[in-house]
């Protein structure tokens, strides 16, 4: 019954590694941009009356979606017998990897946090600030530097984030398909 999981073990492990890198990059981006990005600031006075309704809408929507997501996750995890993971950045990244548009949003957020004001691309020294070891930084840089030219553009961040999203989706679909085939084969043998 675990044949298909062993078959896809390498792909699953690679995808999990890529997602771990995205989570670490997202945590860095969130910490760096919370102070400078007006959209991520939770407090502060609002200068314009036209901005206030949208900001309040976004804040309320985030709060409601957060509660709905928490409840849905708790109910879903209770149904399948898993413990609830309270690692919020991982949940946010997982949610953002559900569609191409949101994967691109995640990529742009990470790009904005890493790129220096005088450059258009992210370089190795920018990535090294995020990760604890040089090996982790090298691995992350190699994942995102698709054209192997020594820098990462916003298009490369978007392409890789979308690839991670599509790979996750493909693995889930493949496992589901193989699972149904194995169940049918099991019924034939029985």
Wavefront OBJ file of the C-alpha trace (Angstrom):
o trace
v 0.000 0.000 0.000
v 2.960 2.356 0.408
v 4.427 1.572 -3.020
v 3.343 4.866 -4.512
v 4.732 6.812 -1.577
v 8.127 5.147 -2.011
v 7.944 5.833 -5.746
v 7.404 9.550 -5.179
v 9.569 9.862 -2.055
v 12.334 11.770 -3.846
v 9.940 14.203 -5.511
v 8.075 14.737 -2.245
v 11.295 15.342 -0.301
v 12.598 17.788 -2.935
v 9.294 19.677 -2.896
v 9.292 19.838 0.904
v 12.858 21.196 0.809
v 11.845 23.877 -1.682
v 8.872 24.828 0.489
v 11.123 25.006 3.576
v 13.342 27.463 1.689
v 10.304 29.530 0.695
v 9.127 29.562 4.331
v 12.507 30.818 5.502
v 12.581 33.457 2.759
v 9.007 34.484 3.627
v 9.870 34.848 7.332
v 12.807 37.074 6.385
v 10.661 39.122 3.986
v 7.908 39.571 6.545
v 10.344 40.682 9.235
v 12.147 43.069 6.892
v 9.110 44.573 5.176
v 6.879 44.952 8.253
v 8.783 48.090 9.200
v 8.977 49.626 5.728
v 5.925 48.384 3.852
v 2.796 50.389 4.675
v 0.555 47.473 3.733
v 2.162 45.177 6.308
v 2.145 47.713 9.141
v -0.461 46.860 11.722
v -0.405 50.150 13.598
v -0.050 53.779 12.631
v -2.295 56.612 11.658
v -3.865 56.758 8.244
v -3.365 60.057 6.448
v -5.991 59.703 3.773
v -9.645 58.961 4.258
v -9.699 57.103 0.937
v -7.088 54.613 2.138
v -8.726 53.877 5.464
v -11.662 51.766 4.190
v -9.378 49.581 2.059
v -6.880 49.112 4.858
v -9.649 48.277 7.280
v -11.114 45.896 4.710
v -7.746 44.171 4.239
v -7.159 43.976 7.996
v -10.642 42.574 8.630
v -10.362 40.167 5.700
v -7.012 38.898 6.986
v -8.440 38.453 10.469
v -11.556 36.621 9.223
v -9.588 34.454 6.788
v -7.099 33.677 9.538
v -9.872 32.516 11.860
v -11.646 30.561 9.118
v -8.357 28.954 8.080
v -7.531 28.079 11.672
v -10.938 26.503 12.294
v -10.931 24.662 8.951
v -7.406 23.408 9.575
v -8.260 22.305 13.103
v -11.410 20.465 11.955
v -9.574 18.912 8.986
v -6.636 17.837 11.109
v -8.982 16.417 13.752
v -10.755 14.380 11.073
v -7.550 12.839 9.752
v -5.960 12.475 13.172
v -3.049 14.919 12.810
v -1.928 17.441 15.365
v -2.428 21.078 14.444
v 0.817 22.743 13.371
v 1.023 26.236 14.820
v 3.836 27.304 12.478
v 2.107 30.311 10.911
v 4.665 31.171 8.187
v 4.444 27.622 6.855
v 0.649 27.910 6.716
v 0.845 31.225 4.888
v 3.322 29.871 2.337
v 1.238 26.724 1.861
v -1.852 28.841 1.215
v 0.045 31.085 -1.193
v 1.200 28.019 -3.122
v -2.385 27.049 -3.983
v -2.568 29.101 -7.193
v -0.270 30.651 -9.757
v -1.337 34.219 -8.936
v -0.706 33.837 -5.212
v 2.603 32.017 -5.864
v 3.659 35.038 -7.930
v 2.599 37.316 -5.062
v 4.797 35.342 -2.674
v 7.700 35.560 -5.133
v 7.338 39.344 -5.498
v 7.225 39.795 -1.718
v 10.423 37.773 -1.295
v 12.083 39.602 -4.192
v 11.237 43.033 -2.726
v 12.745 42.055 0.610
v 15.994 40.780 -0.913
v 16.775 43.170 -3.772
v 18.967 46.154 -3.012
v 17.716 49.605 -4.060
v 20.593 50.086 -6.530
v 20.032 46.726 -8.305
v 17.379 44.964 -10.343
v 18.407 41.431 -9.359
v 19.209 39.466 -6.213
v 22.779 38.223 -5.763
v 24.327 35.493 -3.640
v 25.331 37.853 -0.810
v 21.683 38.958 -0.528
v 20.536 35.344 -0.094
v 23.279 34.638 2.468
v 21.646 37.143 4.854
v 18.591 34.876 5.113
v 20.113 31.457 5.754
v 22.228 30.258 8.681
v 24.821 28.317 6.674
v 26.524 28.844 3.337
v 25.311 25.405 2.197
v 21.667 26.376 2.739
v 22.222 29.691 0.957
v 23.958 27.970 -1.981
v 21.147 25.425 -2.277
v 18.481 28.145 -2.235
v 20.375 30.247 -4.747
v 20.703 27.278 -7.114
v 16.963 26.606 -6.870
v 16.054 30.159 -7.880
v 18.866 30.953 -10.355
v 17.378 29.055 -13.295
v 19.531 30.606 -16.025
v 22.732 30.114 -13.953
v 23.939 33.657 -14.611
v 24.807 34.477 -10.986
v 21.748 36.572 -10.134
v 18.020 36.097 -9.633
v 15.449 38.290 -11.351
v 11.848 38.771 -10.311
v 10.788 36.592 -13.261
v 12.973 33.753 -11.967
v 11.458 34.083 -8.470
v 7.962 33.964 -9.994
v 8.799 31.025 -12.264
v 10.332 28.955 -9.469
v 7.513 29.720 -7.016
v 5.017 28.668 -9.663
v 7.022 25.496 -10.403
v 6.977 24.597 -6.706
v 3.205 25.187 -6.655
v 2.675 23.058 -9.792
v 4.974 20.285 -8.550
v 3.096 20.120 -5.252
v -0.176 19.923 -7.164
v 1.194 17.260 -9.543
v 2.488 15.105 -6.703
v -0.867 15.276 -4.914
v -2.745 14.357 -8.107
v -0.333 11.513 -8.907
v -0.567 10.074 -5.417
v -4.349 10.275 -5.571
v -4.421 8.549 -8.974
v -2.000 5.841 -7.894
v -3.919 5.392 -4.676
v -7.158 4.722 -6.580
v -5.362 2.307 -8.952
v -3.853 0.413 -6.025
v -7.251 0.229 -4.296
v -8.806 -1.217 -7.445
v -5.945 -3.678 -7.839
v -6.396 -4.670 -4.206
v -10.110 -5.332 -4.851
v -9.224 -7.500 -7.866
v -6.791 -9.558 -5.766
v -9.352 -9.956 -3.008
l 1 2 3 4 5 6 7 8 9 10 11 12 13 14 15 16 17 18 19 20 21 22 23 24 25 26 27 28 29 30 31 32 33 34 35 36 37 38 39 40 41 42 43 44 45 46 47 48 49 50 51 52 53 54 55 56 57 58 59 60 61 62 63 64 65 66 67 68 69 70 71 72 73 74 75 76 77 78 79 80 81 82 83 84 85 86 87 88 89 90 91 92 93 94 95 96 97 98 99 100 101 102 103 104 105 106 107 108 109 110 111 112 113 114 115 116 117 118 119 120 121 122 123 124 125 126 127 128 129 130 131 132 133 134 135 136 137 138 139 140 141 142 143 144 145 146 147 148 149 150 151 152 153 154 155 156 157 158 159 160 161 162 163 164 165 166 167 168 169 170 171 172 173 174 175 176 177 178 179 180 181 182 183 184 185 186 187 188 189 190
